[in-house]
Amino acid sequence: MIRRIIGWLAANGVSHLVLNLHHLPETLTAVAGDGGDLGVRVRYSWEQPRVLGSAGGPRQALPLLDGDALLIVNGDTLTDLRLGDFADAHAASSALVTLALVPNREYERYGGVVLDGEHRVTGFVRRGPSAKGSFHFIGVQIANRSIFEPLPLGEPINSIGQVYDALIARDRGLVRGVVTDAEFWDVGTVDDYWRTSNAFAEKEGRGDVSVGRAGSIHPTARIVRSILWDDVEVGANAIIEDCIITDRVRVASGAIHRNAILVADVSHAKSRR
């Protein structure tokens, strides 16, 4: 997924990236590397031993970031937002923060962003009836570095719910929203991941099986409606149906797995139905 995000950024003219690392950092560095094969330069900011939040993370990364307007992208959503238009909208306003938004059609599932008639953010609401008519933040924003510079280094703090709320209380015009027609795909849950993977498979004409890099599948194995990550090996006569198989999994010959998530360092020689 991170390679898809990097590819989208590169296609929109972004050439220098800083990726935030905390849980299982080696899984991210292994697939992104230095970004050279994707046409960008990737560096890393480490959040350890604790997660620093959506504002504390950017604060930690500031020494690696150039310029005043920082493009910040969540790692659990995909979108086709046109970044040039989005950056122009931010530059044309007096806002310190600009959020990319779409109408919140699933307000029972997602909290929302409330805008006034001038597209100034007036607040944030929890999911449920109060979010009806609000807008959904799709995980892409531009924020001026001056917002993060005063924050204490190494301390957990969030943007929405803390820093941005304080900005709105000070001056509503400091946080704005741009309502777009961009598509976005959320992968925050396993069900979301399935829906997103199926959507991209259909768009790209890949059928119902997605296979990552450096894998090996025996020609007698049968794989149906499944997602295989990188460096997966599937033995002879194995049957895999409706499964997610994560990096470096070895599926033994003759194994049968249905409706399962397989992870490395666990024996997958037995059948799971």
N, C-alpha and C positions, 0 to 999 in steps of 0.2 A: 504493500500500500504506500509506503513512504516513497518508493520509486515513482509511483503514479503522481504523487504530490509534487515531487521534485521535477518530473517531466512537465507537468502543467506550469509550474513556476518558470522553468526555462523557456517554454514556448511563449510565455508572456514577458520575456525580456529580463527576468531576474537571474543574476549571475553569481551572487554571493549569498550563501545561506549559513545560518547558525542553527543547529539542531539541539534541542534540549534533551538531556539524558537523565534518567533516574532508574526506573524499574527495568531490569534486564537490558542494560545498555549495549551489551555485545550483539544483541539481535538487530539493533538498528545500525550500528557501525559496520556490521558484516555485509549488509545489503547496500548501504549508501556509500561507504568508503569516503574518498575525498571528493566524490561527485564528478570526477573527470570524465567517466564514460557517459555521463548525462549532460555534459557541457556546462557544468557549474563548479564552483568551489564550495566545498562543505567544511565547516569547522563545528566544533562541539562545545557546548556549555554543560558542565556537570552539576546536577542537583543531588548532592549526597552529603550527609546520610539521610536527609529528609527532603520531601517534596516541598517546593517553595511557593506553589500556587501560580495563578494566572498573571499576577503582577510581580510577585517575588522572583519568578523565573526570568522574565525580561530584565529585571533589575540586575540579576546575577550575570546576564549575558552582555550587558552594556559595553564592557571593555572590548568585546569582539565585534561590535556593531558600529558602522560608519553612518554619518548623516543624522538628520534630526527626525524625519518622518520614517518610522519603522513599520514595515509590513509584518504583521503577526498572523500566523496561520495555525489553526488547531490541527493536531495530528490524527483525529478520529473522524474527519469528514472529508469528502471529496466534492469538488465543484468545478464548473466550467466558467466561473466568473471572469469577465474581461478586466484584467487588472489595470490596463491603461486608462480605461474610462473611470474606474473606481478611484485611481490615484488622482486623476484630474478633478473629480468631484471633491476630494479631500482638500486639494490645493486651492480650490476656488472658494472654500469656506474659511471661516475663522476658527473652526473647531480644532481642539487638540486630539480628539478621537473621532474616527468615522467607522461605523459598523456596517458590514454588508448584511442586508436583510431581505427576506421574502415574506409574503403573507403567512401568518401562523395558522395553517389549515388543520393542524393536529394539536389544538390547544389543550385537549385533555391529556396529551402526552408530554408536550413541551411548554415550559414557561415562555414568556414573551417580552418583547421590548415595546414600550409605549412611546409613540411620537405625537408631537403637536402638529399643527398645520404647516409649520415651517421645517418639518423634519428634524426638529430638535428632540433629543431623547429626554423624556420627562420622568422615566422610571422603568423599573423592571418588575414583572409580575410572575407569580408562581403558576404552574400549570393548573388547568381547571377552568371553571366558568369565567373567572376574572381575566383569563388570558384571551378570551374571545375578542377578535378584532385587533389583536396585537400583531407584532411581527416577530419572525423567527430569525435569530442570529445564526448565520451559516458558517461561523468559525473563521471568518476573514475580517481583519480590521487593519487600519492604519492609526498608529498612536505616536504622538511626539515623545521623544526621549525625555523631555523635561518633566513628564509625568512620573517617570520611574526614578529619576536621579535623586530626589529627596528621600526615597524609601530606604529603610535600613537594610544593609547588605546581609544576606543569609537568613532573613526572617520570612516565614510564610505569610503571604498576603494575597488576596484575590482582587481582580479588577472589578468585575460585576459583583456587587454586594458590599464592596468596600471603597476602593479608590475611585471608581467611576461615579458611584453614588455621591461621594463627597464633591466631585467636580460639578455634578448636576445641581447639588444644593447651593454651590457657590455661584454658578452661572449656567443656565440651561443650554446656552449656545456652545458650550465647550465640548459636548458629546452629541454627535449627530448620527443619523442613519441614512443610508442610501438604499432605497427599495429597488431591487433588481428582478429581472426575469431569469436569473441564472438557475440552472439545475443544481441540486446538491444531494449527496447521499451520506447518510449517517451510518457509522459502523460501531456505535457505542454498545450494542448487544450482539449476541450470536444471531438472533433473528435478523437484525439490521445487516449484519455481515452477509448472511445468505442472500437477502434481497439485493444488496449492492453488487455482490459477485454475479448474481444471475442477470442483473440489469446490464452490467458491462459485458458479460458473455454474449448476450443478445445483441448489444450494440456492435460488438466486434466480430460477430459471426463465429464464435468459438464452440457452439454447442453447449452441452450441459456438464462438461468436465473442464476444469481449469488446472493447468499444470505449471508449476514454477520452474526455476532454473536448476540445471545440473542434476536432474532426476534420472531414474532408471526404472522403466516399467517393462516387465516381461511380456512378450507378445501374447501369451496365453492368459494373462490376467484380465479380469473384467471389471471395469470401473464405470459407474453410472451416477450421474448427478452428484458429483463430489468435487472438492477443492483440495489440490495437493500443493503444498508450499515448496520451498527450495530443498534440494538434496534429499528427495524422498526416493526410496527403493521399494518396489513392489515385486514380490516373487511370483514364480510360476503358479498358474491356476488360482491365484488369490481372487476373491470377490469383494469389491468395495462398493457399497451403495449408500448414498446420502450421508457422506462422511466429510469431515474436515481433517486433513492430515497435515500436521505441522512440520516444521523444519527437521530434517535429519531422521525422520521416522523410517524404520525398516519393517516392512510388512512381510512376514514369512510366507513361503510357498504354501498354497492350500488354505491360507487363513480366510475367514469370512467375517467381514465387519459391515454392520448396517446401523445407520442412525447413531454414529459415534464421532467423538473428537479424539484423535489419536495424537499423543505427544511423545517426544523422544525420551529415551532412557526408561521406557516401560515396555515389557515384552508384548509383542503383537502377534504371537504365534498361534494363540487360541482364537476360536471363533466368538464373535459377539453379534448376537442377533437382536 
